[in-house]
Protein backbone atom coordinates (compact mmCIF):
# COMPACT_ATOMS: atom_id res chain seq x y z
CA UNK A 1 0.00 0.00 0.00
CA UNK A 2 1.17 3.52 -0.76
CA UNK A 3 1.71 5.90 2.15
CA UNK A 4 -0.83 8.45 0.94
CA UNK A 5 -3.65 5.92 0.70
CA UNK A 6 -6.45 6.20 3.23
CA UNK A 7 -7.35 2.79 4.65
CA UNK A 8 -10.94 2.29 5.77
CA UNK A 9 -12.48 -0.82 7.34
CA UNK A 10 -16.20 -1.01 6.55
CA UNK A 11 -18.92 -2.28 8.86
CA UNK A 12 -22.10 -3.80 7.42
CA UNK A 13 -24.29 -1.21 9.12
CA UNK A 14 -22.98 1.55 6.85
CA UNK A 15 -25.04 -0.09 4.08
CA UNK A 16 -27.94 -1.64 6.00
CA UNK A 17 -28.74 0.73 8.88
CA UNK A 18 -31.46 3.13 7.64
CA UNK A 19 -29.81 5.99 9.57
CA UNK A 20 -26.61 5.70 7.52
CA UNK A 21 -27.40 3.91 4.25
CA UNK A 22 -29.67 6.71 3.00
CA UNK A 23 -26.48 8.59 2.14
CA UNK A 24 -25.69 5.95 -0.48
CA UNK A 25 -29.07 4.51 -1.48
CA UNK A 26 -32.62 3.56 -0.50
CA UNK A 27 -31.97 -0.17 -0.01
CA UNK A 28 -28.90 -2.02 1.25
CA UNK A 29 -28.25 -3.34 -2.28
CA UNK A 30 -28.49 0.11 -3.85
CA UNK A 31 -26.38 1.67 -1.07
CA UNK A 32 -23.57 -0.85 -1.55
CA UNK A 33 -23.58 -0.67 -5.35
CA UNK A 34 -23.64 3.16 -5.34
CA UNK A 35 -20.78 3.16 -2.85
CA UNK A 36 -18.76 0.79 -5.06
CA UNK A 37 -19.45 2.92 -8.13
CA UNK A 38 -18.10 6.02 -6.37
CA UNK A 39 -15.20 4.12 -4.78
CA UNK A 40 -14.08 2.96 -8.22
CA UNK A 41 -13.32 6.59 -9.10
CA UNK A 42 -11.02 7.12 -6.09
CA UNK A 43 -7.39 6.17 -6.18
CA UNK A 44 -6.35 7.23 -2.69
CA UNK A 45 -8.98 5.27 -0.70
CA UNK A 46 -8.51 1.58 0.04
CA UNK A 47 -11.46 -0.22 1.67
CA UNK A 48 -11.34 -3.45 3.65
CA UNK A 49 -13.84 -5.85 5.17
CA UNK A 50 -13.14 -8.93 7.22
CA UNK A 51 -14.63 -11.97 5.42
CA UNK A 52 -17.10 -12.40 8.29
CA UNK A 53 -18.47 -8.89 7.68
CA UNK A 54 -18.59 -9.37 3.91
CA UNK A 55 -20.54 -12.61 4.48
CA UNK A 56 -22.93 -10.74 6.78
CA UNK A 57 -23.39 -8.02 4.15
CA UNK A 58 -24.17 -10.52 1.40
CA UNK A 59 -27.03 -11.89 3.54
CA UNK A 60 -28.65 -8.44 3.29
CA UNK A 61 -27.99 -7.78 -0.39
CA UNK A 62 -27.55 -11.24 -1.89
CA UNK A 63 -24.42 -12.47 -3.71
CA UNK A 64 -26.00 -12.13 -7.14
CA UNK A 65 -27.00 -8.50 -6.53
CA UNK A 66 -23.53 -7.27 -5.64
CA UNK A 67 -21.78 -5.28 -8.32
CA UNK A 68 -18.71 -6.81 -9.96
CA UNK A 69 -16.92 -3.82 -8.44
CA UNK A 70 -17.06 -5.58 -5.06
CA UNK A 71 -13.47 -6.52 -5.90
CA UNK A 72 -12.68 -2.95 -4.79
CA UNK A 73 -13.30 -4.02 -1.21
CA UNK A 74 -10.38 -6.07 0.07
CA UNK A 75 -11.71 -9.06 1.99
CA UNK A 76 -8.90 -9.42 4.51
CA UNK A 77 -9.11 -11.56 7.62
CA UNK A 78 -7.55 -9.96 10.69
CA UNK A 79 -4.29 -11.41 11.99
CA UNK A 80 -5.82 -12.64 15.23
CA UNK A 81 -2.67 -14.32 16.51
CA UNK A 82 -0.27 -11.48 15.71
CA UNK A 83 -1.89 -8.40 17.20
CA UNK A 84 -1.54 -7.57 20.90
CA UNK A 85 -4.51 -6.09 22.73
CA UNK A 86 -4.00 -4.37 26.11
CA UNK A 87 -5.10 -6.58 28.99
CA UNK A 88 -6.86 -3.58 30.57
CA UNK A 89 -9.37 -3.81 27.73
CA UNK A 90 -10.30 -7.33 28.80
CA UNK A 91 -10.66 -6.28 32.43
CA UNK A 92 -13.02 -3.50 31.32
CA UNK A 93 -14.92 -5.91 29.07
CA UNK A 94 -15.41 -8.40 31.92
CA UNK A 95 -16.53 -5.65 34.31
CA UNK A 96 -18.91 -4.26 31.70
CA UNK A 97 -20.38 -7.73 31.06
CA UNK A 98 -20.92 -8.31 34.80
CA UNK A 99 -22.74 -4.97 35.09
CA UNK A 100 -24.89 -5.75 32.05
CA UNK A 101 -25.77 -9.25 33.25
CA UNK A 102 -26.94 -7.73 36.54
CA UNK A 103 -29.01 -5.15 34.61
CA UNK A 104 -30.54 -7.98 32.56
CA UNK A 105 -31.40 -9.83 35.75
CA UNK A 106 -33.17 -6.72 37.13
CA UNK A 107 -35.13 -6.32 33.87
CA UNK A 108 -36.23 -9.97 34.04
CA UNK A 109 -37.25 -9.68 37.69
CA UNK A 110 -39.30 -6.54 36.97
CA UNK A 111 -41.19 -8.18 34.12
CA UNK A 112 -41.84 -11.40 36.04
CA UNK A 113 -43.39 -9.32 38.84
CA UNK A 114 -45.58 -7.53 36.25
CA UNK A 115 -46.57 -10.85 34.67
CA UNK A 116 -47.70 -12.20 38.02
CA UNK A 117 -50.00 -9.18 38.43
CA UNK A 118 -51.27 -9.01 34.84
CA UNK A 119 -52.93 -11.05 32.12
CA UNK A 120 -51.12 -9.29 29.22
CA UNK A 121 -48.45 -11.96 28.89
CA UNK A 122 -47.44 -11.22 25.25
CA UNK A 123 -46.93 -7.48 25.83
CA UNK A 124 -44.88 -8.15 28.94
CA UNK A 125 -42.66 -10.68 27.15
CA UNK A 126 -42.12 -8.32 24.21
CA UNK A 127 -41.30 -5.43 26.53
CA UNK A 128 -38.94 -7.61 28.58
CA UNK A 129 -37.06 -8.79 25.48
CA UNK A 130 -36.50 -5.21 24.28
CA UNK A 131 -35.33 -3.93 27.67
CA UNK A 132 -33.17 -7.00 28.18
CA UNK A 133 -31.54 -6.54 24.75
CA UNK A 134 -30.79 -2.88 25.51
CA UNK A 135 -29.42 -3.72 28.96
CA UNK A 136 -27.11 -6.45 27.70
CA UNK A 137 -26.13 -5.51 24.13
CA UNK A 138 -26.48 -1.78 23.44
CA UNK A 139 -23.10 -0.05 23.58
CA UNK A 140 -21.15 -3.34 23.60
CA UNK A 141 -19.10 -5.38 21.21
CA UNK A 142 -21.25 -8.45 21.11
CA UNK A 143 -20.08 -10.61 18.24
CA UNK A 144 -16.97 -12.12 16.71
CA UNK A 145 -17.69 -9.91 13.67
CA UNK A 146 -17.28 -6.83 15.91
CA UNK A 147 -13.94 -8.24 17.09
CA UNK A 148 -12.86 -8.84 13.50
CA UNK A 149 -13.59 -5.19 12.68
CA UNK A 150 -11.62 -3.93 15.69
CA UNK A 151 -8.63 -6.19 15.12
CA UNK A 152 -8.41 -5.48 11.39
CA UNK A 153 -8.74 -1.72 11.94
CA UNK A 154 -5.98 -1.81 14.55
CA UNK A 155 -3.77 -4.05 12.40
CA UNK A 156 -4.07 -1.76 9.35
CA UNK A 157 -4.06 1.48 11.35
CA UNK A 158 -7.24 2.20 9.40
CA UNK A 159 -10.34 4.26 9.98
CA UNK A 160 -13.35 2.20 11.07
CA UNK A 161 -16.54 3.21 9.25
CA UNK A 162 -19.46 2.23 11.49
CA UNK A 163 -22.60 3.54 13.13
CA UNK A 164 -22.48 0.97 15.96
CA UNK A 165 -22.06 2.91 19.22
CA UNK A 166 -20.66 -0.09 21.10
CA UNK A 167 -18.07 -0.67 18.43
CA UNK A 168 -17.13 3.01 18.44
CA UNK A 169 -16.70 2.99 22.23
CA UNK A 170 -14.38 -0.02 22.18
CA UNK A 171 -12.53 1.21 19.08
CA UNK A 172 -11.69 4.42 20.91
CA UNK A 173 -10.32 2.37 23.83
CA UNK A 174 -7.92 0.78 21.33
CA UNK A 175 -6.98 4.11 19.72
CA UNK A 176 -8.85 3.39 16.48
CA UNK A 177 -10.27 6.37 14.58
CA UNK A 178 -13.91 5.93 13.62
CA UNK A 179 -15.80 7.70 10.88
CA UNK A 180 -19.51 8.10 10.29
CA UNK A 181 -21.36 7.27 7.09
CA UNK A 182 -21.39 11.00 6.29
CA UNK A 183 -17.61 11.21 6.70
CA UNK A 184 -17.17 8.07 4.58
CA UNK A 185 -19.26 9.61 1.83
CA UNK A 186 -17.07 12.73 1.96
CA UNK A 187 -13.90 10.59 1.79
CA UNK A 188 -14.98 8.79 -1.36
CA UNK A 189 -16.48 11.73 -3.24
Beta strands, then each sheet from edge to edge (+ up, - down):
strand 1: 6-10
strand 2: 45-49
strand 3: 73-75
strand 4: 159-161
strand 5: 178-179
sheet 1: 3+ 2+ 1+ 4+ 5+
end
